Amino acid sequence: TIDRHFGDHIPFVTSDNYKATYQAIEFLIKKNCQNIGYIGGKPRVESEVEYRLNAYKDVMKKYKREPIISYEIFNHGEEMIYAGQFLKEHPSLDGIFASGDTMAYSLYQVAGQMGIKVPEQLKIIAYDGVLNDWFTSPSITSCKQDIPKMAEAAVNQMKIRIKELPTERVTNIPTEFV
């Protein structure tokens, strides 16, 4: 699987969710963000995505900052609703880590509708980085997953499993901060 856990006997491929998120939150702090929020969809099954939230909480604790979190189960297509609610409930936010590109893009759109200038008033960092491959504007700072390497690793794991050879439980592919 990719980023999902379906049992100890099923290998999975993932990216460095915790490390990349930790570095991204510290980047926001270095950019003088005082009120940094986290927004992401809560997975319906155990997932590596949960490490992103853990990293956020750990950085906030390290820097003695109050966590501001929206972490709920929602359906794709509802990102604009949650982005709007989050920004309205927390008008003091000057930095946000979005656990996915679609949420980051939604934050960007809603912020513009609310008259909030990105990145002057609100800095946004996304996890995924695939939207920057599809759109030239807006360009969103991202922890970019190497999707081709992740796919290749998943296929390699399947080939090994087909041959009934032992596989690694976890294959971790580093992200790139862009």
N, C-alpha and C positions, 0 to 999 in steps of 0.2 A: 504494500500500500504506500501511498504518499501522504505523509503527515497524519495518518490516522492509525489508531491502535485497534486491532481486532483479535488480539490474543497473543500470548507469549510465543506461539509457534508460527506466527506470521511476521516475516521481516518487513521493515518499512524504511522508506527513504525520507529524509527531512533536510531542513536547512538549520543553520545555527540560530534558531529562534531566540534563545535566551541571550546569548552573547551580542547578537546584532541589535536587539531591542535595547539592551543595557547601554550599548554605545550610542544609540540614537537618542535616548533620553538624556544622557550626559552631554551630547552635542547641543540639545535644546538648552540645557543649563549653561553651557559655555556661551550660548548666544543670548544670554541674559534673560531667559524666560523665567518668570517667577511662579506662575500658576500654570502647571502643565497637567493636562488631562490625558486620559487613555479612553479610547472608544473602540469597541470591537464586538463582533458577533460571537456569542458563546456557542462553541461546537455542541452538536447533539450527541456526539460520541467522544470518547477520550481522544485527545489530539495534542500534537506537539505545539499547536497554536497557544495552548494554555501557558507555555513557558514565556510567551511575550508579556502576558499580564504579570507573571511572577517577577520578571526582570524589572518591569515598571515599578512595581511595589518595592522591590529591593533598592532601586535607585532613589526613590522618594524617601525611603527610610534612611538611607545613607546620608542624604542631604537635608534631613529633617524637614521635609515638605509634606503637606497634607495631600494624600492621593485624591484625585477627582476621577471617578471611574463610571463608565457606562459599559456594562458587559452583560448583554441579554441575548436570549435566543430570538432571532428574527429571520425573516425570509429575505433572500436577495430580491432587490427591487424596493425594499423598505428603507434603504440607507438614508435617503433624503429626509425622511420623517425623523429618524433617530438623530441624524446630524443636527437638524433644526432644534429638536428638543434639547439636545446637549448644549448647544450654543446659547439657547434662551435661558436654560437653567443655570448656566455658569458664564455670565457675561465678563468675568474677570480673566478668563483664560487668555494667555498669550502664547501658548504652545500646546500642541496636541499630537499625540502619537496615535495613528489610526492603524488598527491591526490588519487592514487590507486596503488595496488600491481603490476599490469602489467606494469605501467609506471616506477615504481621503479626498477623492474627487467630489463626493457629495458635500463634505465639509467646505471645500473650496467654493462650490456653487452657492451653498446656503450663506456662507460668510459674505460673499459678494452681494447677495440679495439683501443682507442685513446692513450693508455699508461698511463691513469690516474688511480692511485691506490686508491681503496676504501677499508677501510675508511681513509687511511693515508692522501690522498690529497683531497678527496671528501667524505663527509659524506652524506648519504641518509637516509631519514626516509619516510616510506610509511604509507598511511592510508588504512586499511582493515585488513592486517595480515593473510589472508588465505593462501598465497603462502608458508609461513613457515610451514603450516600443510602438504603441499604436497611435498616440497623440503627441503632437509637438507643443500644444498649448492646452492647458497649463502644464508646465514641467513641475513635477512634484518630487521633492527630496524623498528618497526611498532606500530601504534595505532591500536590495534587489536579489531575488532568488535566481539561481542559475537553472532555469526550467529545463533546457536541453540536457544538462548534466544530471539533473534529478531524474528525468525520463530515461536517460541512458542507464543510470544506476538501477532503476526499477526493472527495466528490461533484462539487464544482466542478472539481477537477483532471480527473476522468473526462469531464465535459462538454466541457472544453477539448480533451482528447485525441480525443474523438469527432469534433470539428470539425477535427481534424488541425492544430491550432494549437500553437505551442510552449508548454510548461509550465515552471513552476519545478521544479527537481530536488527541493528541500526546502521544505516549508512547516512552520514551527515555531510552535506554539501555546503561549503561556506557561501555566505552572501557577499555582495559588494555594496558599499555605501555610495550612492550616486545622488 
